[in-house]
Amino acid sequence: MSERWMPQSIELRGFLGVGREPLRLELERPLTILVGPNGSGKSTIVSALEWALFGELELGDVEPAELKGAGAGRYAVYLHRGCDEAEVVLRLRRDGSQLEWRRMRRRADPKRDIVACTLDGTSTEPDPALLGLTHPLYARAIAPRQTTLAVLVSRDERERDAALDVLFGIEELNVLCQGLSTAKSDLQREVRELEARLSTATVGVRRNVAWRFDRRAEARQRALETGLRGEELSLQGARRLAAELARELEIPLPSEDADLEELHALHAKLQEAADEAWARPQVNARRARLDAVRRLLEHGAPARWREAANRAHLAREGRRAVEQRLGRRAGCRGRGPPEAG
């Protein structure tokens, strides 16, 4: 018992070189050899079989230029020029079962084929998988190009190997391997580029971190030099100090869990409130505050603050001496010239 469908007959009309008069070919043997001169219709029969099953020619010998065009022309290209429709009927047998496959295309509607398939007289889905076929398998192994068959007997070993690759479907694997190799090379190149970018970004981040640590150390040193203690240089210490200043300047206190953003906003308000408080007192009160700041700096600031205070003191003493000298000169000028004896 045979498990394969064997072609029994093929009939075509209005297809390629076959006109209105149908051409019927009985296939009574398991193996059929088509013999004839060029142009006698051998390729037309093989192409009709492919077209009936798949609706187009993938690797057949018939490649009309209209296939590259647009619109309905590429669909109507298989129709005979003198016919309004093309039809191919394929009949197969297997273990007493009969399968009829029919495809028709009309010039009036070339984009829609009419395909019918009956198994022992019952309509069934026209699927080439029913025959165990796919279009690439048919074009590669069942109806290869004549050029492929000619290359199989070529003396060029590379051409024969290429033809065998096409015949046995290895060509696709070769293309896949080549594509994978190219993809691997591209991937390695992209990985190297990403590593270089990562290295550059890492260096930049490290520099930024080092710069921020330097600024933090510098700010900490400056804060210590103003008289702050180490335990006050924290978020909690900043909250307490901000609360003390806000209480003294009579502005709303910060929340107990204030973050840095809130403390920055409060700092601006503290500056504004301090400026307003400084503008209110008279000259004597301002001088008293300055003296209080001077005393605070003299007792609680580092040596350079004390040195600055000493310089300020010397400057005041020098100013007083200058004022005294200027005052004496003014007194002399006010008495006028001495009288003659």
Contacts in CASP RR format, 6 or more apart in sequence:
PFRMAT RR
TARGET T0000
AUTHOR 0000-0000-0000
METHOD contacts of the structure
MODEL  1
MSERWMPQSIELRGFLGVGREPLRLELERPLTILVGPNGSGKSTIVSALE
WALFGELELGDVEPAELKGAGAGRYAVYLHRGCDEAEVVLRLRRDGSQLE
WRRMRRRADPKRDIVACTLDGTSTEPDPALLGLTHPLYARAIAPRQTTLA
VLVSRDERERDAALDVLFGIEELNVLCQGLSTAKSDLQREVRELEARLST
ATVGVRRNVAWRFDRRAEARQRALETGLRGEELSLQGARRLAAELARELE
IPLPSEDADLEELHALHAKLQEAADEAWARPQVNARRARLDAVRRLLEHG
APARWREAANRAHLAREGRRAVEQRLGRRAGCRGRGPPEAG
1 95 0 8 1.000
2 94 0 8 1.000
2 95 0 8 1.000
3 94 0 8 1.000
3 95 0 8 1.000
4 94 0 8 1.000
5 92 0 8 1.000
5 93 0 8 1.000
5 94 0 8 1.000
5 99 0 8 1.000
5 131 0 8 1.000
6 27 0 8 1.000
6 30 0 8 1.000
6 92 0 8 1.000
6 93 0 8 1.000
6 94 0 8 1.000
7 27 0 8 1.000
7 32 0 8 1.000
7 49 0 8 1.000
7 90 0 8 1.000
7 91 0 8 1.000
7 92 0 8 1.000
8 26 0 8 1.000
8 27 0 8 1.000
8 28 0 8 1.000
8 91 0 8 1.000
8 92 0 8 1.000
8 93 0 8 1.000
8 98 0 8 1.000
9 24 0 8 1.000
9 25 0 8 1.000
9 26 0 8 1.000
9 27 0 8 1.000
9 90 0 8 1.000
9 91 0 8 1.000
10 24 0 8 1.000
10 25 0 8 1.000
10 27 0 8 1.000
10 45 0 8 1.000
10 48 0 8 1.000
10 49 0 8 1.000
10 52 0 8 1.000
10 88 0 8 1.000
10 89 0 8 1.000
10 90 0 8 1.000
10 91 0 8 1.000
11 22 0 8 1.000
11 23 0 8 1.000
11 24 0 8 1.000
11 25 0 8 1.000
11 88 0 8 1.000
11 89 0 8 1.000
12 18 0 8 1.000
12 22 0 8 1.000
12 23 0 8 1.000
12 44 0 8 1.000
12 45 0 8 1.000
12 48 0 8 1.000
12 86 0 8 1.000
12 87 0 8 1.000
12 88 0 8 1.000
12 89 0 8 1.000
13 19 0 8 1.000
13 20 0 8 1.000
13 21 0 8 1.000
13 22 0 8 1.000
13 23 0 8 1.000
13 83 0 8 1.000
13 86 0 8 1.000
13 87 0 8 1.000
14 20 0 8 1.000
14 79 0 8 1.000
14 80 0 8 1.000
14 82 0 8 1.000
14 83 0 8 1.000
14 85 0 8 1.000
14 86 0 8 1.000
14 87 0 8 1.000
15 44 0 8 1.000
15 48 0 8 1.000
15 51 0 8 1.000
15 78 0 8 1.000
15 79 0 8 1.000
15 80 0 8 1.000
15 86 0 8 1.000
15 87 0 8 1.000
15 88 0 8 1.000
16 44 0 8 1.000
16 47 0 8 1.000
16 48 0 8 1.000
16 62 0 8 1.000
16 78 0 8 1.000
16 80 0 8 1.000
17 41 0 8 1.000
17 44 0 8 1.000
17 80 0 8 1.000
18 44 0 8 1.000
18 48 0 8 1.000
18 80 0 8 1.000
19 80 0 8 1.000
19 82 0 8 1.000
19 83 0 8 1.000
20 80 0 8 1.000
20 82 0 8 1.000
20 83 0 8 1.000
23 45 0 8 1.000
25 45 0 8 1.000
34 42 0 8 1.000
34 45 0 8 1.000
34 46 0 8 1.000
35 42 0 8 1.000
36 42 0 8 1.000
43 60 0 8 1.000
43 61 0 8 1.000
43 62 0 8 1.000
43 146 0 8 1.000
44 62 0 8 1.000
46 60 0 8 1.000
46 61 0 8 1.000
46 143 0 8 1.000
47 57 0 8 1.000
47 60 0 8 1.000
47 61 0 8 1.000
47 62 0 8 1.000
47 143 0 8 1.000
48 88 0 8 1.000
49 88 0 8 1.000
49 90 0 8 1.000
49 143 0 8 1.000
50 57 0 8 1.000
50 58 0 8 1.000
50 60 0 8 1.000
50 135 0 8 1.000
50 138 0 8 1.000
50 139 0 8 1.000
50 143 0 8 1.000
51 57 0 8 1.000
51 78 0 8 1.000
51 88 0 8 1.000
51 103 0 8 1.000
52 88 0 8 1.000
52 89 0 8 1.000
52 90 0 8 1.000
52 101 0 8 1.000
52 102 0 8 1.000
52 103 0 8 1.000
53 90 0 8 1.000
53 101 0 8 1.000
53 103 0 8 1.000
53 128 0 8 1.000
53 131 0 8 1.000
53 133 0 8 1.000
53 135 0 8 1.000
53 138 0 8 1.000
54 128 0 8 1.000
54 135 0 8 1.000
54 138 0 8 1.000
55 103 0 8 1.000
55 113 0 8 1.000
57 63 0 8 1.000
57 78 0 8 1.000
58 135 0 8 1.000
58 136 0 8 1.000
58 138 0 8 1.000
58 139 0 8 1.000
59 139 0 8 1.000
59 140 0 8 1.000
59 143 0 8 1.000
59 144 0 8 1.000
59 145 0 8 1.000
60 139 0 8 1.000
60 143 0 8 1.000
60 145 0 8 1.000
61 145 0 8 1.000
61 146 0 8 1.000
64 77 0 8 1.000
66 73 0 8 1.000
66 74 0 8 1.000
66 76 0 8 1.000
66 77 0 8 1.000
67 74 0 8 1.000
67 77 0 8 1.000
68 74 0 8 1.000
72 110 0 8 1.000
72 111 0 8 1.000
73 110 0 8 1.000
75 105 0 8 1.000
75 110 0 8 1.000
75 111 0 8 1.000
76 105 0 8 1.000
76 107 0 8 1.000
76 110 0 8 1.000
78 86 0 8 1.000
78 105 0 8 1.000
79 85 0 8 1.000
79 86 0 8 1.000
79 105 0 8 1.000
79 107 0 8 1.000
79 110 0 8 1.000
80 86 0 8 1.000
83 107 0 8 1.000
84 106 0 8 1.000
84 107 0 8 1.000
84 108 0 8 1.000
85 104 0 8 1.000
85 105 0 8 1.000
85 106 0 8 1.000
85 107 0 8 1.000
86 104 0 8 1.000
86 105 0 8 1.000
87 102 0 8 1.000
87 103 0 8 1.000
87 104 0 8 1.000
87 105 0 8 1.000
88 102 0 8 1.000
88 103 0 8 1.000
89 100 0 8 1.000
89 101 0 8 1.000
89 102 0 8 1.000
90 100 0 8 1.000
90 101 0 8 1.000
90 102 0 8 1.000
91 98 0 8 1.000
91 99 0 8 1.000
91 100 0 8 1.000
91 101 0 8 1.000
92 98 0 8 1.000
92 99 0 8 1.000
92 100 0 8 1.000
92 101 0 8 1.000
92 131 0 8 1.000
93 99 0 8 1.000
97 119 0 8 1.000
97 120 0 8 1.000
98 119 0 8 1.000
98 120 0 8 1.000
98 121 0 8 1.000
99 117 0 8 1.000
99 118 0 8 1.000
99 119 0 8 1.000
99 130 0 8 1.000
100 116 0 8 1.000
100 117 0 8 1.000
100 118 0 8 1.000
100 121 0 8 1.000
101 115 0 8 1.000
101 116 0 8 1.000
101 117 0 8 1.000
101 126 0 8 1.000
102 114 0 8 1.000
102 115 0 8 1.000
102 116 0 8 1.000
102 117 0 8 1.000
103 113 0 8 1.000
103 114 0 8 1.000
103 115 0 8 1.000
104 113 0 8 1.000
104 114 0 8 1.000
104 115 0 8 1.000
105 113 0 8 1.000
105 114 0 8 1.000
106 114 0 8 1.000
115 126 0 8 1.000
116 123 0 8 1.000
116 126 0 8 1.000
117 123 0 8 1.000
117 124 0 8 1.000
117 125 0 8 1.000
117 126 0 8 1.000
117 127 0 8 1.000
117 130 0 8 1.000
118 124 0 8 1.000
124 130 0 8 1.000
128 134 0 8 1.000
128 135 0 8 1.000
128 138 0 8 1.000
133 142 0 8 1.000
136 172 0 8 1.000
140 166 0 8 1.000
140 167 0 8 1.000
140 168 0 8 1.000
140 169 0 8 1.000
141 167 0 8 1.000
141 168 0 8 1.000
144 166 0 8 1.000
144 167 0 8 1.000
148 163 0 8 1.000
148 166 0 8 1.000
148 167 0 8 1.000
149 163 0 8 1.000
151 159 0 8 1.000
151 160 0 8 1.000
151 162 0 8 1.000
151 163 0 8 1.000
152 160 0 8 1.000
152 163 0 8 1.000
152 164 0 8 1.000
152 167 0 8 1.000
153 160 0 8 1.000
154 160 0 8 1.000
154 163 0 8 1.000
162 171 0 8 1.000
164 170 0 8 1.000
165 171 0 8 1.000
165 174 0 8 1.000
220 233 0 8 1.000
223 233 0 8 1.000
224 230 0 8 1.000
224 233 0 8 1.000
225 301 0 8 1.000
225 302 0 8 1.000
225 304 0 8 1.000
225 305 0 8 1.000
226 301 0 8 1.000
227 300 0 8 1.000
227 301 0 8 1.000
227 302 0 8 1.000
231 237 0 8 1.000
232 238 0 8 1.000
232 240 0 8 1.000
232 241 0 8 1.000
235 259 0 8 1.000
235 260 0 8 1.000
238 263 0 8 1.000
239 254 0 8 1.000
239 256 0 8 1.000
239 258 0 8 1.000
239 263 0 8 1.000
242 254 0 8 1.000
242 258 0 8 1.000
242 263 0 8 1.000
242 266 0 8 1.000
242 267 0 8 1.000
242 270 0 8 1.000
243 253 0 8 1.000
243 254 0 8 1.000
245 270 0 8 1.000
246 252 0 8 1.000
246 253 0 8 1.000
246 254 0 8 1.000
246 266 0 8 1.000
246 269 0 8 1.000
246 270 0 8 1.000
247 253 0 8 1.000
249 270 0 8 1.000
249 273 0 8 1.000
249 274 0 8 1.000
249 277 0 8 1.000
250 273 0 8 1.000
251 269 0 8 1.000
251 270 0 8 1.000
251 273 0 8 1.000
254 262 0 8 1.000
254 263 0 8 1.000
254 266 0 8 1.000
255 262 0 8 1.000
258 266 0 8 1.000
278 286 0 8 1.000
278 289 0 8 1.000
281 289 0 8 1.000
294 309 0 8 1.000
294 312 0 8 1.000
297 305 0 8 1.000
297 306 0 8 1.000
297 308 0 8 1.000
297 309 0 8 1.000
298 305 0 8 1.000
298 306 0 8 1.000
298 309 0 8 1.000
301 309 0 8 1.000
END
